[in-house]
Amino acid sequence: MSNFYTDNKDLLFTLKNINLEEVVSIRENNYADAKKYDFAPENYADALDNFDRILSVIGDITGERIAPRARQVDEEGPRFEDGVVTYHPLTVKNLQELRQSGVSGVILPREYGGLNFPTTIYTMMTEMVSRADASLQNLFGLQDIAETISEFGDEDQRRRYLPRFASGEADGAMDLTEPDSGSDLQSVRLRATQDPATGKWYLNGMKRFITNGCAQIHLVLARSIEGSTDGRGLSMFICEKCPELVVRRIEHKLGIHGVATCELQYNNVPAELCGLQRRGLTKYVMSLMNGARVAISAQAVGIAEASYREARKYASEREQFKQSIDKFPAIYDMLARMKIKLVASRALLYETTKIVDLRNVYTHIMEHGKLAEQTDFVRDNARYYSKVSAILTPMSKALSTESANQIAYDCIQIHGGTGFMHDFDAERYYRDVRITNIYEGTTQLQFVAAIGGVMQRVLDTYIAQLFEKIPADALIGRLKKIIREMHEKHLEAVKFVADKKSSAYHDLRARNLVENETFIFVGLLMLRDACKDSSREPLAERYILDAIHDFDRNYKMILCDDLSTIDRHREVIDY
């Protein structure tokens, strides 16, 4: 086996070039924290060295220990008996080794036992864990629950809960989905009632499809305003594992077999309010879901990395007609397309996490800093990065998860009949990846989430800055010109849809517009990275040339269209 960090030159390139200096400086209180805490960095170079060392440790654990256990965990999974979930011994061992490496509270502040790392570094860990065992990511990747308590809970809650998360003593679950609500979280019905005599809260109702629903600590979305029917009546609550919180069953799933997905029944479960009433969905869950989108994007990229490597290895070893099949144009063309989709997904993912990190640090100053710190500069940055992250997170999830599904599909195709067999990891990757473009918001919902930012041209300033950074010489300049022409067409298409003044048509064309925005933005990221490392030029060229066809298809579908399209779609469905 290998080290899943040091064997991945794309991850190494990302850490070297992502430039988190602004983020780290703010998180480290301009490096004053080095005087208060052991291992706090004294400068950015020190921080980068620390990130590199920890990532290497996680790379070793994932490559040498977790990955070899993944097939057995997948085959045997957790057990459920008499209302109790017991994880597979190898899953327990995996979690123990990650806990011993000190990464149970990666993004939590040091005062509560965390590492105070940026989301970007945590996401790199998440990607490596997912490459080793995608189901384990659904346990390791739940640290956003602790971050939510850190950001929105009161100081007493932070001191009671966060050290338990950071030490690995406690694990978490976010209890959102209900049997009848699905993605429509505004219709959540689980009730939170307050005892007027004691002021204590109690939860009653059902939740379904809850990842790690057997956890010690739960964040629960519940209806706390009697008579309300929309999101404004929902609040966020914290509760702990207790006899009143019953695991009714665990799901028998297509993939990610190593983690328990539970149906829960709340029978007057004691709970406490997290944050303010009425903000459970409108603020807290939206923040939680943004983090979850990033985590699932990383999960998809990790599975895609594993699938690509498995396909390439098999193709180099499998001989047909007296030569290895990776020498056949049809096969190496597939491998090249897989690689391009993988690198493009990773480029967008880590550009997104950088923006999320910037949003987090400036928003934290706004909401928790002293009044004197809330300058116009901080306020403007908080608003700007919030808008940009709101469009990039769904774009990243859509691209990463759809690309990963195609890469896993192609991995089986390259294996041929053997890829269909349970003896090969290719079929496990195919099963595991399928959930990524469903949970934490389907791809269709990601387009809905991103289309507002596309129509409002949120990324225009960012895109203009990327254009300025890319020279106009030789191959790079030719590719830059292609993207410039795509961008001009895209603005025309956006105006065309806006001028229709039809919400139904607007929603119908959301996918076309968001995909084209993604082609342009990612193409510029790929060119920017090629300027930093010339060996990446073929990646940028292949991505942009491949994107042209799909971009033009989307563009023509929009401009050769009218409102009768909506009726024609309905006629097709009704035929």
N, C-alpha and C positions, 0 to 999 in steps of 0.2 A: 504494500500500500504506500501512501505518500502523505505529505503535508499539504492539506487542501488550501493553504494560503501561499506558501512559497512555490508550489507547482503551478500557480495560476498567474501568469504574467500580466493579465488584464487587471486583476485585483491589485497587484503590485503597482502597476501604472496608475491606477485610480488613486491609491493612497498618496503616491508621490505628487500627483498633479491636481488633486481636488481643491486644494487651498482652503483649509478650514481655519486660517489664522484669526480672522475676525470672530468667528464663533468661539474658538477656544479661549481667546483673550477675554471675552465677556464672561464666559462660563467660569473662568479661573480668577475672576475679579482682578483683571490685569496682572495676573500671576502673583497677587498678594497671598493667595491661599497656600503657596509653597511654604510660607512661614507658619501656617497653622496645622497643616496635615502632612504626614509622611507620604511620600510618593507623588505629591502634587507637583506638576511640572514648573520649572523656573522660567521657561520661555517656550516658544512654539517648537523649536527644534527638539527640545526635551520631551514635549508632548508627543510629537511625531514618533520619536524613538520608543516611547512608552506604548503607543498604539501598535507600532510594528511588532514589538516583543509579545504583547498580549495576543495579537492576531496570529502570530506564529505558534503560540501555545495552543490556541483553539484549533488552528490548522492541523496540528499534530494529533490532538485528541480526536477530531472528526475523521481524519484520514486513517489513522492507525488503529483506533479503538471502536468508534461508533459505526463507521461504514461496514466493517466486517460482521457486525451483529444485526444489521438492518433486515436481512432476509428472514432470520429466525423470528425477530420481533414481528415482522409483517405476517408470518405464517401462524403465529400463536397468539399474539395480541394480549390485551388485558382480559381479566376474568370478572364476571359479575355474578355474585351469589348472595342471596338474602339481603339485597339492598346495598351491598358493599362492592365497590370497584377496587380490584387489585391489579396494579400494573405489572407487566412482565418483568421478571428479575433483571433482564438485560436493560430494559428501559430505566429501571431504578438505578442500575449501575451507571448508565450514561448520565443521568441527572446528577448522581453523586460526583462523578468525575468533573462535570462542568462546574458544579458548586465548589469543589475543592480548588478549581482554577481561579476562583474569586470573581466570576462573571454573572452571579445571580442578580446583581443590582447594577448593571452596566451604566445605565443612564441616570441613576438616582444620585442626589447630592451626597458628598462625602460625610456630612454631618449625620446622615442616617445610615452610614455604612456602605454607600455606593461608590462607584468609580468616577462618577461625574463625566462620563464620556459623551461625545456628541452622538446623535441618532445615526449619523453616517457610519461610525465605527461599529455600533451595535448591529446595524443592518448588514455589514460585511460578515459579522459573526453569524447572523441569521442565515445568510446565504450559504455559508460553509456547513452549518448544521443541516440545512435542507438538502444539500448535495449528498451528505452522508446518510441521512434518514429523514425524509420529509415529514413523517409523523412526529418526530421528536421536536421539530420546529414549532409544532402547535402547543408544546409545553414550554420550551425555551423562549418562544416568541410572545409569551403573554406578559412580558414585563411592562407593557403599556398600561396594564391595570394599576401597577404600583405608581407609574408616572402620573396617571390620572388623579390618584389620591394625593400625590405630591403637589400637583398643580392646583387642584380645586378643593381638597379637604382642608380642615382647620389644623392648627399646629398640634393639638392633642391627637388627632387622627394620624398625622404624619409620624409622630413619635411612637405611637402604639403599633402601627402597621408596617411602616417602611423598613425598619431594621429587620423585621422578620422576613420580608421579601429579599432584602439584600444578603442576608446570611443563608438563604435557601431553606430556612425553617418552614416558611409558608409558601404555598403556590396559589394561583388565582384563576378566576373564571369571570368572563363578562356575560351576564345573563340578559340577553336582549330579545331574542326571537321567541315567539309564541306559536302554538299550533295553527292559529288562524291569521296571524299577522304577517309572517314572512318578512319581506323587505319593507312592508308598510308599517314602520315602527310607530307612526302616529296613532295606530289603532291598538296599541298595547293595552291590555286589560288587567294585568296583574295589579291587585289593589294594595296600596300602602295606607294604613289607617293609624291615627295617632290617639293614644289613650289620653283623654283630657285630664285625668287625675295625675298621671305620672309624666306625661309628655313623651313617652316612649312610642316608637313606631313598630308596626307589625305588618308582615307581608303575607298575602294569600293569593294563590292562583297557580298557573302552570307556565313553564318555559320548555322549549324544545330545541333540539340541535345545539346544545350547549357544549362547546369544546371544553374538556377537562371539568365537566360539571360536578365532579367529585372533589373539587378543590377545597382548600381550607378557607379562603377568603373570596367573597363574591361581590362584584359590582352589579347592581340590579337596576334595570329601568322599570319603574312602576308608576301607576297612576295615583297621585296623591291628592288631586283636587276632585272632590266628589261632584259628579254630574258633568265633568268635562269629557270631550270626545276627540280632542285633537292633541297635537304635540305640546301645547301650552299647559296641559294638565299633568305632564310627566316630570318626575324628579328622579335623581340618582340616589341609590342607597347602598350602604355597605352592610353585609351580613356575614356571619361565619358559619361554618359547617356545624350542624346541630341535629338532634333527632327530629325536629320539626321540618327540616329540609330533606326531603325524601328523593333519592334517585330511583325512579320507577323502572327504568330500563336503559341499556346502552344500545346504540344503533348498530346494525349489521351493514357495513358500508362497502362500496366498491374499492376504496383505497384508504390511505393513511390509517392503516389498521392498528398502529401502535398507540394511538391516543383514543381515550374514551369520549364519545359524543353522546351526551346524556339527555334524557327527559326528566325534568325536575318538577316536584310538587311542593308548594309552599303552604304549610299548615300553621299559620300564625307564627311565622319565623321572626324572631327579634331582629331589628335592624336599626341603623342610624343614618340620618340624612347626610349626604355628601354634597357640600356646597349649598346653594340656595334652591328653594322650591321653584318649580316651573322651568328650570333650565336644564333638566335632565336630558332632553332630546335636542333642544335648540342650540345648546352650547357644549355640554359635557360629552354626549354621545358623538356629536359631530367631530369633536377633537379626538375622541377615542377611535372613531372610524377612520380618520385620516391616518393615524398611526397604524391601524390594522391594514389599510390599503398598502402602505409601504412594506409592512411585514410580509404580506402575501405576495407582493411583487418580488421580494427577495426570495421567498420560498419557491416561486416559479422559476426564477433565474437559477437557483441552486439545482432544481430538478433538471432544468434545461442543460446546465453544465454537465451533470452526470450523464444525461442522455447522449449528448454530443460526444463525450469521451468514450462512452460504451460503443457507440456506432463507429467511431473512428478506429477504435481498437479492433473491433470485430472485422471491419472492412480491410484492415491491414493484414489480418491473419487468415481470413477465409479465401481459399483459392478456388477459382473456377476457370476452366479452359487454360490451365497451366500458368495463371498469374493471379495475384491477390486482387480482389474485386475493387479495391480503392484506385486501381489503375484504369478502370472503366470510366469514360466521361460521364455517363449517367449517374454513377455513384459519387465521383468527386464533385460533380455539380451540386448534388444533394448536400454533401458535407459542407461545401462552401456556403450554400444558402443557410444551413443550420448555424454555422459559425457567425455569419453576418447578423442573423436575427438575435443570436445570443449577445454579441458585443453591443449591438444597438440597444437592446433592452437594458443592459448593464449601464450604458452611458446615460440613458434617461433616468434610470433608477437613482444613480448616485448624484446626478445633477438635482434631482428632486429632493433627496435627503439633505443636500447642502442648503437648499432653500427652506426646507422644514426646520433645519437647525437655526437658520437666521431668523425665521419667524418666531421660533420658540424663545430665543434669547431676548429679542426686542419686545415681544409680548409679555414676557416675564418681568422685564423692567417696568413696563407700563402698568402692570397689574399688581406687582409686589414691591417695586422699588420705591424710594422716597420721592416725594413730589418734585424736589429740585432736579431729580434725574430725568423727569419726564419732559425733555426738551422737544421742540418741533422735529428735530432730527430723529429721535427715538420713535416718536409717534408716527411720523411719516414712514419710517422703515417698517414698523410693526404692521401698518396697514398695507404697504406695498407687498411685503413678503407673504402676508396672509392671503392676498389675492392671487399671487403667483402660485403659492403652494396649493391653493384650492383648485387650480386647473391642472397643475402638473401631477398631483397624486392620482387622480382618476386616469389621466393619460398614461401614466406609468403602469398602473395596474392593468389597464386594457392591453397595452403593448406587451408587457412581460408575460401575462398569463396566456394570451392568445398565441404568442410566439412559442412559449414553452409547450403548449399543447401540440403545435405543429412539429416542433423538434422531437418530442417524444413519439409522435406518430411516425416521423421519418426514421427514427431510431429502429422501430420495429420493422419498417419497410426494408431497411438495409440488412437487418438480420434475416429477413425472409421468414420461412416457417419456424425457424428456431426462436425468433423473437416472440412468437405466439405461445411459446412453451413456458411453463411456470419455472423451469430450471434456470432461466436467464433473467437478469435484472431489468431488461428492457420492458417486459410486461408490467413490472412493478412501477417503474417510472410512469408508464402510460396510465396506469390506474390512479396513482397518487396525484398526477398533475391535473386530472380532470376537475377536481374540486376547486382549483385556484381561480378559475374564471366564473365561479358561482358564488362561493361564500365571501363575506364582507362586501357584498354588492356585486351583482352579475356584471358582465361586460356591458350589457345594454344600459344598466344604471350608471356605469362609469361615463358613458357617452352623455347621458342626461346631466350628470354632475359637471362635466367639462364644457358643455355647449354654451353655457352662459358666458364663461370667460372667453370663448372663441368669438362670440358675437360682440362682446364688449372690447375686444382686442387687448386683453390684459397682457399678453406676451409681446406686444409690438416693441416696447422699449428694450426688452431683453433680446429680442431677435435683432434689432438694430445694432445693439452692442456686439452681438456675435458676428454680424456682418463686418463690422469695423475691425475686429480682431483677425480676420482671415485675409491674407494677401491675395492679390489678383494675378499671381504669376503661375505659369506652367499648368500642370494638372490641377492643382488646387484652385487656381483661378477659373479654369474651365468649369469645374464642378460648382464653384461658387456662383457662376453665371447661371447655371441650370437652376439652382435653388432660388436665385433672385427672380427668374422667370416664373417659377412655380409659386412664389410668394405673391407676385403681382396677379396671377390668375386666381389665387386663393382669395385675395381681398375682393376681387370682382365677384366671386361666388358667394362670399359672405354678404356682400351688399345685395346681391340678387335675392337671397333667401330673406334678408331683413325687409326688403321692399315688398315682399308678398304679404306681410302683416297677417300671417296665418300661423297660429300656435301649433296646429296639427301638422302643417307642412314643415314648420321649424323643427318639430320633434322627429318627423320622418327623415329629414336630411341631417340629423345630428351626427350620425355615424360617419357619413361622407365628409362632413366638415372637420370633425375631430380627428379623423384619420389623416386628412391632408395637413392639418396643423401639426400633427405628430411627425409626418414625413419631413416637413420643413425644419422643425425645431431639432429633431434628432440628426438630420442631415448636417445641420450647422455644427452640432456637437461633435459629430464624427470628423468634420473638416478641421475644427479647432484642435481636436486631439491629434490629427494627422500632422498639423503644423508643429506639434511638440515632439512627435516621434514619426519620422518618415516611413518606418516599417508599417504604420497603420494606414498609409495612403491607399493600398489595395482594398482595405476594409471600407473606407469612406467611398471609394469609387463604386464598388459593387453595390453598397447600400443605396446610393443615390440613383444609379442606373436601374436597379431593380424597382425603386420606388416610383420612377416616372410613369410606368404603365398603370399602376394602381391609382396614382394621383390623377392621371388624365381620365381614367374611368370614372372616378368620383366627380371630377370637375364637369365632365360631359353629362353625367346623370343629373347634375343640378341645373346646368344652364340650358339643357334641352328639355326642360321639364315645365310643367305648370300644375295648377292646383288639382286638375283632374286626375293626377297621379294617385291621390289618396283614394278616389273612387275606384280606379283600376286595380289597386292593390286589394281592395275589398272584394272586387269581382273575382279576382284570381283565387282568393281564399274560399269564396262561396261556391266556386265551380264544382 
